Amino acid sequence: MVLYTVFSIPKVEFQNLVGSPEFTFNDGNTTLGVHLVANLTVNNPNPIGVYFELLNITAYYPTYAPPIGGGNITNTDFPSKYVQTIQFPVWARYDKSQDPGFGLLKDLFSKCGKLGTVVGFKDSEFTMNFDLNIRMRILSFNLSPDIKRFPVDIDCPLNLIDLAKGLVPGGGGDGSWWNKIPGGVVDWIGLIPGFP
């Protein structure tokens, strides 16, 4: 196609996260949410502008099969021979009712600390994977390049114990929540290094 010999596909690259992630817990004590803002760089080397109909991110947790969130930006123009960094909001939601084996929680707690502590381990991280789908138009040509599975490291929540209280049945501040964790999860927690 002549388009590919004359024009280059603009590059969209992840740079970093802006600030700290925001962790929330809601929806009747069933859903853990994470709100992120990502810096993406768009490099359009072409002599004409490019119109992005859609920049869409789909978020995945490595040990959990279904997508858990994402974000999108629509209807954006990028001028010719221009490099621009855009802030891209991304969200993720984990519903424990859809994960009977608590697989995601087990992996998250193994990376971010141990149950029974007041805070998680400082300077610890977990990883999420993102797929980026793009719909763009150059002149009258429509293009849809995909960028698959780029990993992003995210700082762990320091209020790990508060999240644990909410995510287990009967969570409360008097310590009784610990005795109400399903037995399989308790057995697994005993394998965490340093757990008393």
C-alpha angles and dihedrals in degrees: 000000000000091000092067093050094051103032135042125222107252113247121237114192135176113237110174146307121277113234123322125326116255115229119201135180121203148117097092096317094299106098132067113197133194123194118197138174115211129196110226122185119214115197115191108183094174126112090237133051124265125222116214111204091182141006106186129180123195116197126214134180110223097234096037121077107209122070110261102198146310141175142234146210120205140196102012129156122214115195125231119282090004136139116201134174115214130190110235121196114220128182134188130194128195117194110195091202088069093052108058093173093051088229096155093046092050091053093044094051092047090056100037105043140286133295112252095046124105093231137015124255111290117240092019123135142190127206132236125186124224132199115203120207120188132193111190140162128216111185102316095333121106117208131184112189118175128211109203129213110336109177123231123196113220128194113250119245112261091208091066094142092056091052090049092052091055097044098052122072114269094009113183143154097253096075094252090111090075093064091052098058110116111265096243091057092048090052090051094046089059088066094061109110112251096014108144 
